[in-house]
Amino acid sequence: MAGLNKVMLIGRIGKDPDTFTFDNGNKKISFTLATTESYRDRDNNWVDQTEWHNITGYRFLAEKNFAKGDLVYIEGKIKTRKYTDKDGSDRYITEIQAEKINILNRRSSEGYDNSAASGGQSYQEPPSEADLHNESGEDDLPF
């Protein structure tokens, strides 16, 4: 049976991405991504648990404009690579090699900008319960 190596993450970029251009012109982007899960502990208090992921992307992904704080969806696979540090010791690093990166929400200088999540259109709050019913108490149903 064949294996499956698939990762899907939604999180915030932890630092502005680093871009590297190879001699052949190909590009690589790398950044950290924070994913946070919330759960209730034994005392019924909310606890946030944040995991940090190393993300890499190549070619066209390295040309996208990401910034620290952006909320992104990442699809890719887990890769572990080996390198030798300056002391001659073998080191290993586990990364998510992105195959798809979609910006869900950009962080603006004043806060969060939802224009990326809605394809460039501004975000609108859903109608409240009061807005769903007109003041006369009648509905618009024809029967």
ZADO-1210 file (C-alpha; in nm, 4 decimals, padded with zeros to 6 digits):
<atoms>
<atom x="00.0000" y="00.0000" z="00.0000" code="MET" pos="1"/>
<atom x="00.1276" y="00.3479" z="-00.0854" code="ALA" pos="2"/>
<atom x="00.1847" y="00.6029" z="00.1896" code="GLY" pos="3"/>
<atom x="00.0366" y="00.9477" z="00.2293" code="LEU" pos="4"/>
<atom x="00.2286" y="01.2543" z="00.3432" code="ASN" pos="5"/>
<atom x="-00.0190" y="01.5431" z="00.3524" code="LYS" pos="6"/>
<atom x="-00.0336" y="01.8442" z="00.5854" code="VAL" pos="7"/>
<atom x="-00.2973" y="02.1177" z="00.6036" code="MET" pos="8"/>
<atom x="-00.2417" y="02.4089" z="00.8401" code="LEU" pos="9"/>
<atom x="-00.4123" y="02.7393" z="00.9133" code="ILE" pos="10"/>
<atom x="-00.2081" y="02.9815" z="01.1189" code="GLY" pos="11"/>
<atom x="-00.0331" y="03.3154" z="01.1448" code="ARG" pos="12"/>
<atom x="00.3078" y="03.3892" z="00.9965" code="ILE" pos="13"/>
<atom x="00.5518" y="03.4430" z="01.2835" code="GLY" pos="14"/>
<atom x="00.8111" y="03.6593" z="01.1054" code="LYS" pos="15"/>
<atom x="00.8565" y="03.8224" z="00.7688" code="ASP" pos="16"/>
<atom x="00.9571" y="03.5482" z="00.5237" code="PRO" pos="17"/>
<atom x="01.3153" y="03.5078" z="00.4061" code="ASP" pos="18"/>
<atom x="01.3597" y="03.4680" z="00.0304" code="THR" pos="19"/>
<atom x="01.6649" y="03.3022" z="-00.1249" code="PHE" pos="20"/>
<atom x="01.7495" y="03.2938" z="-00.4948" code="THR" pos="21"/>
<atom x="01.9579" y="03.0022" z="-00.6216" code="PHE" pos="22"/>
<atom x="02.2229" y="03.0318" z="-00.8951" code="ASP" pos="23"/>
<atom x="01.9807" y="02.8869" z="-01.1516" code="ASN" pos="24"/>
<atom x="01.7207" y="03.1573" z="-01.0724" code="GLY" pos="25"/>
<atom x="01.4843" y="02.9385" z="-00.8689" code="ASN" pos="26"/>
<atom x="01.3598" y="03.0920" z="-00.5443" code="LYS" pos="27"/>
<atom x="01.2930" y="02.9559" z="-00.1972" code="LYS" pos="28"/>
<atom x="01.0855" y="03.1189" z="00.0751" code="ILE" pos="29"/>
<atom x="01.0994" y="03.0208" z="00.4413" code="SER" pos="30"/>
<atom x="00.9126" y="03.1396" z="00.7482" code="PHE" pos="31"/>
<atom x="00.7620" y="03.0177" z="01.0729" code="THR" pos="32"/>
<atom x="00.3925" y="02.9564" z="01.1213" code="LEU" pos="33"/>
<atom x="00.2043" y="02.9513" z="01.4515" code="ALA" pos="34"/>
<atom x="-00.1025" y="02.7319" z="01.4902" code="THR" pos="35"/>
<atom x="-00.3038" y="02.7593" z="01.8094" code="THR" pos="36"/>
<atom x="-00.5544" y="02.5170" z="01.9555" code="GLU" pos="37"/>
<atom x="-00.7825" y="02.6077" z="02.2444" code="SER" pos="38"/>
<atom x="-00.9280" y="02.3683" z="02.4963" code="TYR" pos="39"/>
<atom x="-01.0728" y="02.3718" z="02.8457" code="ARG" pos="40"/>
<atom x="-00.8643" y="02.2358" z="03.1315" code="ASP" pos="41"/>
<atom x="-00.9906" y="02.0500" z="03.4399" code="ARG" pos="42"/>
<atom x="-01.0868" y="02.3792" z="03.6054" code="ASP" pos="43"/>
<atom x="-01.2957" y="02.4761" z="03.3002" code="ASN" pos="44"/>
<atom x="-01.0495" y="02.7532" z="03.2010" code="ASN" pos="45"/>
<atom x="-00.9594" y="02.8103" z="02.8379" code="TRP" pos="46"/>
<atom x="-00.6003" y="02.7162" z="02.7540" code="VAL" pos="47"/>
<atom x="-00.4249" y="02.8049" z="02.4271" code="ASP" pos="48"/>
<atom x="-00.1601" y="02.5683" z="02.2968" code="GLN" pos="49"/>
<atom x="00.0581" y="02.7081" z="02.0196" code="THR" pos="50"/>
<atom x="00.2756" y="02.4982" z="01.7888" code="GLU" pos="51"/>
<atom x="00.5441" y="02.6509" z="01.5673" code="TRP" pos="52"/>
<atom x="00.6122" y="02.5083" z="01.2227" code="HIS" pos="53"/>
<atom x="00.8999" y="02.5747" z="00.9816" code="ASN" pos="54"/>
<atom x="00.7561" y="02.6378" z="00.6343" code="ILE" pos="55"/>
<atom x="00.9413" y="02.6339" z="00.3011" code="THR" pos="56"/>
<atom x="00.8134" y="02.6998" z="-00.0483" code="GLY" pos="57"/>
<atom x="00.9773" y="02.7022" z="-00.3887" code="TYR" pos="58"/>
<atom x="00.9380" y="02.8690" z="-00.7290" code="ARG" pos="59"/>
<atom x="00.6094" y="03.0608" z="-00.7655" code="PHE" pos="60"/>
<atom x="00.5298" y="03.0370" z="-00.3917" code="LEU" pos="61"/>
<atom x="00.8434" y="03.2407" z="-00.3188" code="ALA" pos="62"/>
<atom x="00.7059" y="03.5240" z="-00.5302" code="GLU" pos="63"/>
<atom x="00.3896" y="03.5737" z="-00.3242" code="LYS" pos="64"/>
<atom x="00.3752" y="03.8684" z="-00.0884" code="ASN" pos="65"/>
<atom x="00.3439" y="03.7416" z="00.2711" code="PHE" pos="66"/>
<atom x="00.4124" y="03.9307" z="00.5909" code="ALA" pos="67"/>
<atom x="00.4321" y="03.8696" z="00.9638" code="LYS" pos="68"/>
<atom x="00.0859" y="03.8312" z="01.1154" code="GLY" pos="69"/>
<atom x="-00.0904" y="03.7217" z="00.7955" code="ASP" pos="70"/>
<atom x="-00.3365" y="03.4362" z="00.8433" code="LEU" pos="71"/>
<atom x="-00.2593" y="03.1699" z="00.5813" code="VAL" pos="72"/>
<atom x="-00.3748" y="02.8265" z="00.4720" code="TYR" pos="73"/>
<atom x="-00.0873" y="02.5943" z="00.3866" code="ILE" pos="74"/>
<atom x="-00.1041" y="02.2602" z="00.2148" code="GLU" pos="75"/>
<atom x="00.2077" y="02.0516" z="00.1730" code="GLY" pos="76"/>
<atom x="00.4103" y="01.7626" z="00.3084" code="LYS" pos="77"/>
<atom x="00.6442" y="01.6942" z="00.5985" code="ILE" pos="78"/>
<atom x="01.0128" y="01.6801" z="00.5074" code="LYS" pos="79"/>
<atom x="01.3087" y="01.6087" z="00.7330" code="THR" pos="80"/>
<atom x="01.6514" y="01.7101" z="00.6128" code="ARG" pos="81"/>
<atom x="01.9975" y="01.6567" z="00.7521" code="LYS" pos="82"/>
<atom x="02.2768" y="01.9129" z="00.7639" code="TYR" pos="83"/>
<atom x="02.6120" y="01.9509" z="00.9355" code="THR" pos="84"/>
<atom x="02.6543" y="02.2426" z="01.1754" code="ASP" pos="85"/>
<atom x="02.9718" y="02.4507" z="01.2174" code="LYS" pos="86"/>
<atom x="03.1008" y="02.2075" z="01.4841" code="ASP" pos="87"/>
<atom x="03.0736" y="01.9145" z="01.2410" code="GLY" pos="88"/>
<atom x="02.7728" y="01.7588" z="01.4153" code="SER" pos="89"/>
<atom x="02.4861" y="01.6180" z="01.2136" code="ASP" pos="90"/>
<atom x="02.1615" y="01.8049" z="01.2703" code="ARG" pos="91"/>
<atom x="01.8085" y="01.7352" z="01.1516" code="TYR" pos="92"/>
<atom x="01.5269" y="01.9787" z="01.0839" code="ILE" pos="93"/>
<atom x="01.1643" y="01.8974" z="01.0113" code="THR" pos="94"/>
<atom x="00.9826" y="02.1377" z="00.7804" code="GLU" pos="95"/>
<atom x="00.6553" y="02.1659" z="00.5990" code="ILE" pos="96"/>
<atom x="00.7298" y="02.1878" z="00.2276" code="GLN" pos="97"/>
<atom x="00.4387" y="02.3948" z="00.0997" code="ALA" pos="98"/>
<atom x="00.2680" y="02.3079" z="-00.2257" code="GLU" pos="99"/>
<atom x="-00.0111" y="02.5644" z="-00.1805" code="LYS" pos="100"/>
<atom x="-00.0271" y="02.8844" z="00.0252" code="ILE" pos="101"/>
<atom x="-00.3425" y="03.0944" z="00.0367" code="ASN" pos="102"/>
<atom x="-00.3665" y="03.4203" z="00.2276" code="ILE" pos="103"/>
<atom x="-00.6870" y="03.4179" z="00.4331" code="LEU" pos="104"/>
<atom x="-00.6445" y="03.7464" z="00.6153" code="ASN" pos="105"/>
<atom x="-00.3757" y="04.0128" z="00.5919" code="ARG" pos="106"/>
<atom x="-00.2561" y="04.1986" z="00.8970" code="ARG" pos="107"/>
<atom x="-00.2637" y="04.5714" z="00.8334" code="SER" pos="108"/>
<atom x="-00.0758" y="04.8324" z="01.0331" code="SER" pos="109"/>
<atom x="-00.3928" y="04.9188" z="01.2305" code="GLU" pos="110"/>
<atom x="-00.5075" y="04.5626" z="01.2894" code="GLY" pos="111"/>
<atom x="-00.6541" y="04.3017" z="01.0587" code="TYR" pos="112"/>
<atom x="-00.7714" y="04.3556" z="00.7041" code="ASP" pos="113"/>
<atom x="-01.0263" y="04.1048" z="00.5789" code="ASN" pos="114"/>
<atom x="-00.9977" y="04.1977" z="00.2104" code="SER" pos="115"/>
<atom x="-00.7814" y="03.8957" z="00.1257" code="ALA" pos="116"/>
<atom x="-01.0349" y="03.6543" z="00.2736" code="ALA" pos="117"/>
<atom x="-01.3159" y="03.7787" z="00.0539" code="SER" pos="118"/>
<atom x="-01.1306" y="03.8120" z="-00.2736" code="GLY" pos="119"/>
<atom x="-01.0706" y="04.1849" z="-00.2395" code="GLY" pos="120"/>
<atom x="-01.4193" y="04.2709" z="-00.1187" code="GLN" pos="121"/>
<atom x="-01.4786" y="04.4081" z="00.2263" code="SER" pos="122"/>
<atom x="-01.6020" y="04.1756" z="00.4977" code="TYR" pos="123"/>
<atom x="-01.9568" y="04.2207" z="00.6223" code="GLN" pos="124"/>
<atom x="-02.0911" y="04.0904" z="00.9496" code="GLU" pos="125"/>
<atom x="-02.3770" y="03.8411" z="00.9145" code="PRO" pos="126"/>
<atom x="-02.7200" y="03.9822" z="00.9955" code="PRO" pos="127"/>
<atom x="-02.8268" y="03.9716" z="01.3576" code="SER" pos="128"/>
<atom x="-03.1354" y="03.7874" z="01.4782" code="GLU" pos="129"/>
<atom x="-03.3226" y="04.1204" z="01.4992" code="ALA" pos="130"/>
<atom x="-03.2324" y="04.2057" z="01.1396" code="ASP" pos="131"/>
<atom x="-03.3743" y="03.8755" z="01.0196" code="LEU" pos="132"/>
<atom x="-03.7240" y="03.9642" z="01.1430" code="HIS" pos="133"/>
<atom x="-03.8969" y="04.2852" z="01.0445" code="ASN" pos="134"/>
<atom x="-04.0417" y="04.4995" z="01.3214" code="GLU" pos="135"/>
<atom x="-04.4053" y="04.4233" z="01.2396" code="SER" pos="136"/>
<atom x="-04.3459" y="04.0586" z="01.3280" code="GLY" pos="137"/>
<atom x="-04.4650" y="03.9484" z="00.9843" code="GLU" pos="138"/>
<atom x="-04.2489" y="03.7512" z="00.7510" code="ASP" pos="139"/>
<atom x="-04.2212" y="03.7849" z="00.3752" code="ASP" pos="140"/>
<atom x="-04.3418" y="03.4335" z="00.3003" code="LEU" pos="141"/>
<atom x="-04.6148" y="03.4192" z="00.0354" code="PRO" pos="142"/>
<atom x="-04.8182" y="03.1525" z="00.2214" code="PHE" pos="143"/>
</atoms>
